[in-house]
Amino acid sequence: MSKSVNRVKAYAEAAGLPIEIKRMGESTRTAEEAAQQCGCSVAQIVKSLIFEGETSAKLYLFLVSGVRQLDLVKAAGLVGETLKRADPKRIREETGFAIGGVSPLGQPDDVPRYGDESLLGFDVVWAAAGAHDAVFSAEPQTLFRAAKVQTADLVA
């Protein structure tokens, strides 16, 4: 397993979240690809989106359903500054995850995490596990707790 996938596994174990990381063999970079590989609805895919504060340059992680779009106005109100997409190279350097494999688990402590409340309506959700083809499933409330995610209304 890759270093990033091993970090996700170790973080989950330390947080008391029993997960099985599955290497799908094909890309799970997009919500649609992930849903097809996981055999679930696109809505059950957790998109891990990293944005940068325009003033502070701080990175923020937002978890939203695969069928939803992050509302940047709501997100900015939550974090107290305007947001812009973070550079993929910076995301990789600072979080250790490449776009398409960004996991809610194993994030650096200084990256605040927010999860959209709509994900809590599912029994099971699927999230990236540190590589473009690695995923895991979890009960959303348990995932949010393990990932130290603050629940909020993040979508339009």
C-alpha positions, 0 to 999 in steps of 0.5 A: 500500500502507498504511504498515504493509504497506510496513513489513512489506515493508521489514523482510522485505527487510532481513532477507533474507526474500523475500516476496510480500505479497498483498492478498486483497480480503477479510478475513483477520482470522481464521485461518479467513478467512485459510485460505480466502483463501490456499487452505491449511489453518487449521493453516498460518495463523500467528496473531500474538497480543499479550499484556501482562505484568500486572506490567511492562505489557510487550507480548509477541508469540506466534505460534501455529497457527490451530488451536491456542490459546496456553497462558497458563500456559506463556507466562507461565512463559516470560516470567516474569510473568502475562499478560493480553490487551493493549488493541487501541488500545495494540497499534495505538499501540505496534506500528503494527498493528491487530488482524487485521493484526498481522504477525510482521515489523516489530515494535518491537525492545522487543517480545519474540517467541515462536513455537510449535514446532508451526509448524515442521512445515509447509513453508509458513505464512501470516502477516498482512502489516500489514492486514486483507486482507494476507498473505504465505507463508514457510518457518516456520524462515526466518520465525522467524529473520527475525522474531527469534522464540524457538521454544518450546512454547506450546500445550496 
